[in-house]
Amino acid sequence: GDGLEGIRLLELYRDEIDLVVSDVGMPGASGEEVFSAVKLLKPQTRMILASGFLEPDAKSELMKSGVYDFIQKPYLPEILLKKIRNAIDSRDTDQSRSSAPNTLALKNRHPSWNN
């Protein structure tokens, strides 16, 4: 596939996709362009970019923009799987924090809970 196909798939299946792994250099749309589309279509989606070489400044800017992680090519499958696991685990942690009730706010709303 290419980057444009990846964007089309995200448009079709956005509710089912929580993580995107993409090469930086692809035909159709680059990894950076796919990342921009991901941020527009489903901003909370984690993204891991693979590259043989990426300028440090470009990498830094992409990380600041929200790319979750990078993987250097060539890579071992075990390394990629570890990065995927970390991305999923961090997403799950973020979701549980955001869905957990704010107990301080609850205490302040009900006087009997202030004991």
trRosetta pair geometry for C-beta under 8 A, 3 or more apart (Angstrom, degrees):
i j d omega theta_ij theta_ji phi_ij phi_ji
1 5 4.1 -121 -164 81 106 142
1 6 6.2 120 133 -50 129 79
2 5 5.2 100 53 9 64 103
2 6 7.2 -118 107 -5 37 92
2 26 5.3 153 -154 158 65 108
2 27 4.5 -64 -126 81 128 81
2 28 3.4 104 138 8 129 134
2 29 6.9 115 144 27 91 69
3 6 5.4 -53 -151 33 36 116
3 7 6.6 36 153 -19 67 101
3 22 7.3 69 -111 -162 83 129
3 26 4.4 138 -41 90 94 126
3 27 7.1 -163 10 87 90 36
3 28 4.5 -175 49 89 80 97
3 29 2.9 -134 114 68 126 78
3 30 6.0 -9 -72 6 163 10
3 31 7.0 -129 -103 -66 120 36
3 33 5.9 69 162 76 145 110
3 34 4.9 -124 -152 -56 97 108
4 7 5.6 -50 -150 34 36 112
4 8 6.5 37 150 -19 66 103
4 28 3.7 -110 -2 172 99 124
4 29 5.0 124 -57 -8 63 108
5 8 5.6 -51 -149 36 35 113
5 9 6.4 36 152 -20 66 104
5 28 6.8 40 -4 114 77 173
6 9 5.7 -54 -148 36 31 111
6 10 6.5 32 153 -19 64 104
6 20 7.3 96 180 -155 119 122
6 22 6.3 78 -163 -107 167 119
6 26 7.8 45 -1 111 132 166
6 29 7.3 -125 50 66 104 117
6 34 5.3 -1 97 -127 133 129
7 10 5.6 -53 -150 35 33 112
7 11 6.5 37 150 -22 64 102
7 29 6.1 30 -21 42 127 160
7 33 7.9 -53 -60 129 133 92
7 34 6.0 -137 -63 -121 89 73
7 37 4.5 -30 -123 142 110 168
7 41 7.9 158 -157 -23 77 148
8 11 5.6 -51 -152 32 33 114
8 12 6.5 27 153 -14 65 107
9 12 5.7 -57 -148 40 33 109
9 13 5.9 -18 170 24 70 112
9 17 7.9 102 130 -59 91 149
10 13 6.7 -78 -127 60 23 76
10 14 5.6 56 170 -84 66 80
10 17 5.9 -91 -123 56 73 160
10 20 7.0 -11 -88 -87 123 134
10 37 6.6 126 69 127 147 111
10 38 6.3 -105 -147 -98 161 71
10 41 5.5 108 136 92 115 158
10 42 7.0 -137 -179 15 107 116
10 45 7.9 -10 -144 -88 121 175
11 14 6.5 -7 -135 -39 17 109
11 41 6.3 -108 -88 -128 62 144
13 16 4.6 -55 178 48 94 111
13 17 5.4 90 114 -27 96 106
14 17 6.0 -66 -134 39 31 105
14 41 5.5 -129 -109 155 135 110
14 42 4.8 173 -165 -47 107 130
17 20 6.6 40 170 -65 122 86
17 42 6.9 136 82 59 97 160
17 45 6.3 15 121 -121 92 128
18 44 7.8 -37 -142 114 76 92
18 45 6.1 -164 -161 -124 31 71
18 46 6.6 27 148 20 71 93
18 88 7.2 81 108 -114 126 78
18 91 6.0 115 168 164 121 166
19 45 6.7 180 -82 -169 23 80
19 46 4.7 -15 -110 68 78 100
19 47 7.4 166 -160 -84 55 35
19 48 7.2 16 -176 0 100 100
19 84 6.5 101 153 -145 157 83
19 87 5.4 105 -120 120 126 133
19 88 6.4 -57 -46 -71 143 80
19 91 7.5 -120 -65 -26 98 152
20 34 7.0 -155 152 147 144 116
20 38 5.6 -122 18 -102 152 143
20 45 6.0 42 -7 156 103 123
20 46 7.4 180 26 92 64 53
20 47 4.8 -12 66 -112 97 81
20 48 7.4 -173 94 31 51 64
21 47 7.7 163 -85 -160 32 55
21 48 4.7 -13 -111 68 77 104
21 49 8.0 178 -157 -83 52 23
21 50 6.9 44 176 -23 90 108
21 80 7.2 61 -145 -164 152 110
21 84 7.0 -42 -61 -88 130 103
22 26 7.2 -75 -178 -19 97 140
22 31 4.6 157 119 -126 112 92
22 34 5.0 -160 -149 87 171 152
22 35 7.4 -149 54 -53 142 79
22 47 6.8 -21 18 -164 107 101
22 48 7.6 150 24 82 60 55
22 49 5.9 -26 74 -113 81 66
22 50 7.0 -158 101 21 33 85
23 26 5.2 120 78 -55 106 100
23 31 5.7 -130 107 -65 38 119
23 49 7.5 73 -161 -164 14 68
23 50 5.0 -46 -104 71 58 100
23 51 7.1 122 -164 -80 64 56
23 73 7.9 22 -126 -48 96 143
24 30 6.4 3 172 -179 57 94
24 31 3.8 -81 -116 24 39 138
24 32 6.9 37 -150 -29 82 79
24 49 5.4 63 -68 178 86 113
24 50 6.8 -139 -12 82 79 46
24 51 4.0 17 5 -86 133 108
24 54 6.1 170 -69 -86 170 115
25 30 6.5 -23 -110 -134 37 89
25 31 7.0 -33 -23 -8 29 104
25 51 7.0 99 -7 -124 91 84
25 52 7.9 -32 17 18 129 99
26 29 6.7 3 85 75 108 50
26 30 6.2 151 43 -123 76 35
26 31 6.4 107 4 -48 105 71
26 34 7.6 34 43 -28 137 130
29 33 4.0 -120 -176 94 96 131
29 34 5.6 124 117 -55 115 76
29 37 7.4 23 160 -14 156 136
30 33 4.8 100 51 6 72 99
30 34 7.1 -130 101 -3 41 86
31 34 5.5 -50 -146 36 35 113
31 35 6.3 41 152 -23 65 102
31 49 4.9 104 164 -136 141 110
31 50 7.7 -163 -99 47 152 58
31 51 7.3 -118 27 -67 158 102
32 35 5.5 -50 -150 33 32 115
32 36 6.7 36 150 -20 63 100
32 58 8.0 -74 -81 -175 134 111
32 62 6.8 -106 -111 -98 91 118
33 36 5.6 -46 -150 32 36 113
33 37 6.6 35 151 -16 64 103
34 37 5.7 -56 -152 38 34 111
34 38 6.3 40 149 -24 67 103
34 47 7.9 161 114 -144 97 136
35 38 5.5 -50 -146 32 33 115
35 39 6.5 32 155 -19 65 104
35 47 5.4 142 -115 135 90 168
35 49 7.0 -31 -62 -69 126 121
35 62 6.8 11 135 -148 175 104
35 65 7.3 82 143 111 129 127
35 66 7.8 159 -180 80 110 92
35 67 6.0 -35 -133 -84 142 96
36 39 5.8 -55 -151 35 31 111
36 40 6.6 26 152 -15 64 107
37 40 5.7 -58 -149 39 34 109
37 41 5.9 17 160 -9 71 115
38 41 6.1 -65 -136 46 25 100
38 42 6.4 -53 -171 59 64 80
38 43 7.9 116 135 -103 68 30
38 45 5.1 -110 -178 78 108 132
38 47 5.6 122 90 -68 166 132
39 43 5.3 39 -158 -113 57 72
39 45 8.0 -129 -78 52 40 98
39 65 7.5 -69 -72 160 155 99
39 66 6.3 113 -99 68 119 145
40 43 7.6 63 -61 -67 8 80
41 45 7.9 5 85 2 89 139
42 45 4.5 69 105 -27 105 116
43 66 7.8 -55 -168 -179 80 165
44 91 7.6 105 160 -140 96 104
46 68 4.2 24 -163 -43 91 152
46 87 4.2 153 142 -173 155 114
46 88 7.7 -132 35 -67 152 43
46 90 7.4 112 -95 74 142 108
46 91 5.7 -102 -31 -63 126 121
47 66 7.5 67 32 121 111 84
47 67 5.3 -75 86 -133 104 67
47 68 5.6 150 55 9 46 94
48 67 7.6 108 -107 -180 24 89
48 68 5.8 -52 -68 71 67 104
48 69 4.8 -11 -115 70 89 90
48 70 7.0 164 -164 -95 68 20
48 71 6.1 35 169 -11 111 106
48 80 7.8 133 131 -148 151 78
48 83 5.5 107 -125 139 148 125
48 84 7.0 -88 -5 -80 155 65
48 87 6.3 -101 -47 -54 112 150
49 54 7.7 68 118 -66 125 157
49 62 6.8 -32 12 155 152 152
49 67 5.7 -29 -6 -157 116 136
49 69 7.8 -172 28 97 64 46
49 70 5.3 -26 69 -113 85 75
49 71 7.5 -176 91 26 40 70
50 70 7.4 142 -93 -167 29 64
50 71 4.9 -26 -104 70 78 96
50 72 7.8 166 -153 -93 67 3
50 73 5.5 75 170 -52 100 104
50 75 7.0 -112 -134 5 112 132
50 80 8.0 -7 -86 -106 122 113
51 54 4.3 63 102 -42 158 106
51 70 6.7 -36 24 -162 103 110
51 71 7.9 137 22 76 58 52
51 72 7.0 -41 74 -119 64 47
51 73 6.3 -133 113 7 16 103
52 72 7.4 67 -135 -169 26 67
52 73 4.5 -56 -79 69 64 108
52 74 7.8 14 -107 -39 86 53
54 58 5.5 -118 175 84 92 115
54 59 4.8 109 115 -63 119 101
54 62 8.0 -44 171 16 144 142
54 70 6.9 -111 34 -148 148 146
55 58 4.3 82 65 8 96 107
55 59 6.8 -166 88 -9 47 85
56 59 5.6 -56 -145 38 32 113
56 60 6.2 35 156 -22 66 106
57 60 5.6 -53 -147 36 30 114
57 61 6.4 30 155 -18 64 106
58 61 5.8 -55 -148 37 31 110
58 62 6.4 30 154 -17 65 107
59 62 5.8 -58 -148 38 29 110
59 63 6.4 30 154 -19 65 106
59 70 6.2 -29 -142 -46 111 159
60 63 5.8 -55 -149 35 30 111
60 64 6.4 29 153 -17 64 106
61 64 5.7 -54 -148 37 32 112
61 65 6.3 30 152 -19 65 109
62 65 5.5 -57 -146 39 33 113
62 67 4.3 13 151 0 96 137
62 70 7.9 88 93 -67 132 114
63 66 7.9 150 -177 13 26 11
63 67 5.5 -70 -88 59 42 95
63 70 7.9 -68 -71 -24 100 109
67 70 7.0 43 136 -59 130 82
68 87 5.1 70 143 -117 155 108
68 90 7.6 160 -152 70 120 140
69 83 5.2 -156 105 -161 151 114
69 86 7.2 71 -42 87 155 124
69 87 6.5 -118 10 -70 121 108
71 75 5.0 -11 163 -65 112 163
71 79 6.5 138 -143 126 116 109
71 80 5.9 41 -135 -96 167 76
71 83 5.8 -120 -70 -5 116 168
72 75 6.2 131 78 -72 55 101
75 79 4.9 -113 -178 73 106 129
75 80 5.6 111 118 -48 131 95
76 79 4.7 96 62 -1 84 102
76 80 7.4 -156 93 -2 47 84
77 80 5.6 -57 -151 39 38 111
77 81 6.1 39 153 -21 71 106
78 81 5.6 -53 -145 38 31 112
78 82 6.4 35 154 -22 64 104
79 82 5.8 -52 -151 33 31 112
79 83 6.6 29 152 -16 64 105
80 83 5.8 -56 -150 37 33 110
80 84 6.3 34 152 -19 67 106
81 84 5.6 -52 -146 37 33 113
81 85 6.3 36 154 -21 65 104
82 85 5.7 -52 -147 36 31 112
82 86 6.4 32 153 -19 64 105
83 86 5.7 -51 -147 36 32 113
83 87 6.4 33 153 -20 64 105
84 87 5.7 -55 -149 35 31 111
84 88 6.4 27 155 -15 66 107
85 88 5.9 -57 -147 39 30 108
85 89 6.0 28 157 -18 66 110
86 89 5.8 -56 -141 40 28 110
86 90 6.1 25 160 -17 64 108
87 90 6.0 -57 -145 38 26 107
87 91 6.4 28 154 -20 62 108
88 91 5.7 -56 -150 35 31 113
88 92 6.3 30 153 -19 65 106
89 92 5.7 -55 -148 37 31 112
89 93 6.4 33 153 -19 65 105
90 93 5.5 -50 -146 37 34 114
90 94 6.3 37 153 -20 65 104
91 94 5.7 -53 -148 37 31 111
91 95 6.3 29 154 -18 65 106
92 95 5.7 -54 -145 37 30 110
92 96 6.4 27 157 -17 65 105
93 96 6.0 -56 -145 36 29 106
93 97 6.5 30 155 -19 63 106
94 97 5.8 -57 -151 36 30 111
94 98 6.4 20 157 -13 66 109
95 98 5.9 -60 -144 41 31 105
95 99 6.0 15 161 -8 67 113
96 99 6.0 -61 -137 46 29 101
96 100 6.1 42 158 -38 65 103
97 100 5.9 -48 -145 18 27 114
101 105 7.7 -127 169 61 80 105
101 106 6.0 37 152 -40 121 132
102 105 3.9 45 102 15 115 116
102 106 6.6 160 90 -16 61 84
103 106 5.3 -52 -145 38 39 114
103 107 6.2 44 154 -24 69 101
104 107 5.7 -50 -148 33 31 113
104 108 6.5 27 155 -15 63 108
105 108 5.9 -58 -149 39 31 110
105 109 6.6 28 154 -21 64 110
106 109 5.8 -62 -151 34 32 110
106 110 6.7 -15 168 17 68 107
106 113 6.4 -65 130 125 86 168
107 110 7.1 -86 -146 53 24 77
107 113 4.6 -135 -124 117 61 113
107 114 5.7 111 178 -86 95 62
108 114 7.8 75 -91 -83 38 104
109 113 7.9 19 63 40 66 134
110 113 4.6 66 85 3 101 113
110 114 7.9 -168 97 -25 58 81
111 114 5.8 -46 -163 8 45 118
112 115 7.0 -26 179 -6 48 110
